Amino acid sequence: MTRLRRTAVAVLLALALPLPIAGAGSAFAAPAPAPASAAPVADTAAAGPSAGRLDLPRPTGRHAVGRSTLHLVDRNRQDPWVPSAGPRQLMVSMYYPARPGTGGPATPYLTAEEARLLLGDQVPGEGIPPEVVTGLHPWARTDARPASGRFPLVVLSPGFTLPRATLTGLAEDLASRGYVVAAVDHTYETSGTTFPDGRTLACAICDYPETDRTALVPPSRAKDVSFVLDQLTGRRPAWPYARMIDRDRIGMAGHSIGGNAAASAMTADRRIRAGVNMDGKFFDPVPSAGLGGRPFLMLGTQAVHSTTGWDTSWPEAWTRLDGWKRWLTVTGSDHSSFTDSPVIAARAGFPDPEGTTIAPLRAEKVTRDLVAAFFDLQLKGIPQRLLDGPSAAYPEVVFQRP
């Protein structure tokens, strides 16, 4: 990575990631020697198939999970970041309730090139082998036969420079609980996206020094999401299992700038009935008129996104949200705690970032349970005591009351 590009990455991530983290805006902690007693023994024991190595936890719902991959081309829209590339192209991972015992082996977490680019952007110069990431064990079976029935759809949008794979744990868990999930890679905004022809396109917007481009990302992602919804719910859907989708029950969640994009997409597209922002600054503000009474969950770090945190965009957004709303923070979390990044960091032997006390698998559980509770309430109409107030089972979750 050139010095110019690395500087651009650092500047843009400092804006896109609300919590400053060591390592040029890294989602991982900076490497440092750690005592043997710091090894996550308890987490490893609960992790699953990789003996002695932290791994993605098993999905908690009653359904088996299938996964398929879509390559979508929007021929009505030129790529906003690299116009010379032609029409906007997106890669989307579809997770869905599946019939047990069907489908092929799980698709690798990332391709080797995607893993190399991710690690190069997050911890440049450290020489972390791609196997740290490619060795993660997803649970979804490739192209498994779909379960019977129709299910709500949830779109997931990752943080800036992070690939869609970093939300795999959440995506698989939602699918196991009875959701179809579309995880979107926003091309040229991620560290790297591999396409069916073998090309891996790196982050192009990271090369731009203009920091105000971060304000353009959420509206651009809103257009990506509307196109994905068109492709999944139109008369000739691009996904062969599109009949599984209940078109009247669509939600969206995102991490970091992807969380801001959830609100931007709801503003632009009435089909999205409910949204979640996981620790993302609102570069694109919630409209003063609100979101048309639709529900929204703000879920973030205690240090940055409590009522006394330094990100002033959350209090402003709170006053503008005009439907059901909750403002929750997680004590001891950091910006990456709402993704798979802490699991990857632990596999690489990195210590937790300063101030982080929540263990990687506990962070996965808290995120999964809160996001699923929100969508169960808003898209399935199932009451959720977890969202009514503090719970002894989740002592780290704080209800912010402005």
N, C-alpha and C positions, 0 to 999 in steps of 0.2 A: 504494500500500500504506500503511495507517495505521501510525502510530508503534507502537501497541500490537501490531499483527500482526507488524511487522518485528522487534520485540523478542522476541516469542514464537518466531518463526522462528529467530532467533539463538540463543536459549536451547536450543530443542529440537535444533537442528543441532549445537550444541556437544556435546551428549550423543550424538547419533546418528552423528556423524562423528568417528571416533577421532582424526583428525589435525586440529588447528586450522589453518584456512586463512584467508587474508585475505578480508575482504568478507562479514561477517555469516554465517559458516559456508559460504561459497561453495565450489562445486566447481571454480570457475575462479580463476585468479590475479587479484589486484586490478590494474586497468589502471595502467600507468606508461609513460613514454616509454622506448623501446628503441632502441639503435643499429641502424643498417642491417645491421651484421654479424651481429645476432642473428636475422635472418630464417631460418626453417628450410628452406634451399635444398635440402638433400639429401632431407628428408622430402617436400617438394613434388614433387620429380622422381619419387618413387616412388608418389605418391598416386593417380594415375589420371586420371579424366575432367575434372576442373576445372583447366584450365591456369592455372598460377601460384597456385593456391589449395590449401591442404592439404585432403584429403578422406579419406573412409573407404577403407582399402585393400581390394583385391579379395579375396574369399574364396579360400582356398588349397586346398580339397579338389577332388575330381574331379567332383563333382556340380554341375549348375546349381542355382539356389536359387529356390524359389517362396515367396510370402507371401500369406496371407489373414488377415482380421480377424474376430474373433468378439465379439459382444456377449452376455454371459451374465448371467442373472438368477437368483439363488438365492432362490426364493420360500419357502424354509424358514428363512431367516435375515434378520432385520432388519439394516439397515446399522448397524454398531457405533458409528460416529462421528456420523452425522446420522440418528437414528431416524425423524425426520419424512419422510425421503426414501423410506421404505418398504423393500422387499426389497433386499438387497445386489446391486449391479450392477457388473460388471467388464468391462473391455476387454482382449482378449488378442490378441496378434499371433502367428500360427502361421508358422514358417519350416520349410521341408521340402525334401528332395531332389526336384528337378524334371527334367522332360524338356527338353533344350536347345531353344531357339527357340520356346518356348510362353509364353503369358501376356502381359499388358499391361505398359506402362511401370511402373517402380518407383513405389510409393507415396511421397509426400513424407515426409521424415524426421519432421517434426512439422507439424501444422496451424499456420497463422499465429498463432492465439490461444494454442495450446500453447507455441509458441516465445516469444511475448511474455511469458507468465506465467513460463516457465522463466528467461528472462533477467532479468525483474523480481525474482524471488526470489533468484537467484544473484548478480547485480550490480546491486542496486537503485540507481536514480538515475543510471545511466551512459548511458541512452538508446541502448543497442546495438540496431541494427535487427534485426528478426526474421529477415531474409534471411540473416544469418550462420548461422542454424541451418537454416532451411527450404531453404537452398541446398546442404546436404550431399547427397551422391549415394549413396543405398542401391543395392545390387546386385540384390536379390531382385526377380523379376518377379511382378507382381500376378496371383494366381489361375492360375499356371502349372500345367500338367498334372503330376500327381505321377509320380515315378519308380516303377518296379516294385520290389516287395519290402517287407519290414517292417523298421522301424528303431527303435532306442531313443529314448525321449522324455526330454528335459531341460527342466525348468521353470526360468525365470529370474525373479528378483525384484530390482528396482532399489533403490538407496539411498533413504533418507527424503527426500521432496520431489522426487526425480528421477523423470521419466517412464520408462516401459519402453524408450523409444527410445534412451536413453543406453547400452543394452546391445546395440544393433543390430549393431555390428561383431563382437562375440562370437557373437550369434545366427546371423548369416549364415554365419560361418565354420564353426560347428558343423554347420549344415544341409548345407554343401558337403562335409563330411567324413562324412556319412551319419547324421545325427540329425534327428528331428523336434524342434523347439524351440517351447515355449510361453512367450512373454514377457508377464508379467502387469502391468497397471497396477492398483495397489491404490487404489481410488477414495477421494478426500478425503485421501490421504496424499501425493499428488504435487502438483507445482506446478499442473498442469492436465491433465485427461483429456477428450478430445472424444468424444462419443457419436454414433451414426448420425443422430440427429435434429438435430444441429448444436450441441447444448448442450456447453459446456466447463465442467466442474466443477473449481473450484480447490481448494486445500488447506484443508480445514476444521479438521483437527486442529492445524494451525499456529496457529490462533487461541486455542488453549487454553494458558494459562500453566502448567498443572501439568506439571512436568518428569517426573513419574513415569509419564506416559502412554507414554513410550518403552518401558517394560517390558511394556506391553500390546500393542504393535504386533506383535512376532514371533508370539505365539500367535494373534492375529487373522489375520495373514497365513497361518499354518498352516491355518486354516479356509478361507481363500480358495483355497489351493492344493489342498486335498482336494476342494473343490467343483469346481475346474477339472479335476482328474483324473476325478472322477465324470462330468463332461460329455464328456470325451474318450474314456473307456474303458467307459462304460456300455452297456446294451443298445440305447439309442437315442442315439448320440453326436451332439453338437451340431455337429461338424465333418464335412463330407462326405468328407474323406480320412482319417478315423479308422482305416480299415483298415490304414494304413501303420504304425500304432503297435504295437510289441511291448510288450504290457502287463506282461511279466515283466522288462522292463529299463527302469526309470524312475530318473532322477536329478534333482537340483536344485542350482542354484548361485545365489548372490545376492551383491550388493555392499552393503557397509555394514550397515545394519540388515536388509537383504535376505539377507545372509550369515548373520546370526544366525537369521533366519527359516528358512533351510535346515535348520539343526539342530532348530529347533522343529517344523517340518513332519515331519522324520524321526521325532521323538519321538511325534508324534500319528498318523502314517500309515505303516504298515509297507510300503506299496507303493513307497515311495521307498527305493531300494537304496543310493544313494551321494549324498554331498553335498559342497558346496564353499562355504566362507566367504571372500569376498574383502574383507579389511580391515574387518570389522565387529566391534564390541564385542559380547560375549555379555551383553546386558541380561537375556535369558531364558537362564539357565545350562543347559549340558548336564546332563541328569539324572545323579545320582551313580551310577546303575546303568548308565550309558553309553547307546549307541544300538543295543543288541542285536547287537553284533559287526559292524555295517555300516561301510563305509569312509568316511573323511572327510578332506578336504584343507583346511588353513588356509593361505591365501595372502595375505600382507600387506606393509606397508611395513617397511623395515628400521628406520627411526627409532622407530616406535611398537610394532611387533609382533615384534621380535626378543625373545630371552629376557631382554634387559635393558631392553626398552621399558616405557613407563609403563602400558600397558593390562594390568592383572593378570588380566583375565578369560581371556586366552589360555592362560597357564600352567595355570590351573585347569581349563579345558576339556580341555587336553592330557592331564591326569591321568585324566580321566573317559572319554575316548574309548577304546572297548574293542575296536575292530576295526583293520583296516589304516589307518594314518594317516601324514600327512606335515605338517610345519610348515615352510613356505617363506616367505622374505622376498625382496623385490626392492630391491636397493641403488639409491638415487637416485630412488625413486618417491615419490609422495605419494598421498593418499587417493583422488584422482580418476583415478590412473593405470590403474585396472582397468576403466575405462569409456571412452566416446567423448569425455568432457569435455575432455581435453587437446587433441583435434583442434578442438573448437569454440572453445576459448580461443585457440588459435593463429590460427584464422580471424578472430577478433575483434582480433588484434594484441596480446593480453596477453602479458607475459613469463611465464616459468615461475615457479612459487612458489619462495620461498627454499629452498634445499637440494635442489631437484629437478634431476637431471642426465640423466634418461632422456628421450629424445626421444618425442614423441607416438606416432609410428608404431612405434617400437621397443617402447613400452609395450603397444600393441595386439598386437604379435606375441608378446611374452613371455606376456601373459595368455591369448591364444588357444591357444598351443602347450601351456602347462601345463594349462589346463582341459581341452583336448581329450585330452591324454595321460592325465589322470586318468580321464576317462570311457571312453576306449578300453581302458584296463586293467580298470576295474571293471565296465563294462557290455558290453564286447565280448571281454574276455579276451585282449587283445593286449598282450604284454609291452612295457614302456616303460622304456628305459634312462634317459630324461630324469628319471624319478622315483626312480632308484636312488642317485644321488649327483651331486655337482657336475660340470658339463659346461663344456668350453672354449668351446662355442658359445653358452652362456648364462652369462657370467661374473658378471652382476649377480644371479643367483639364488643365495641362500644357504640351505643346509639347516640349520635350527636343531636342535640336539641337546641338549635339557634334561638 
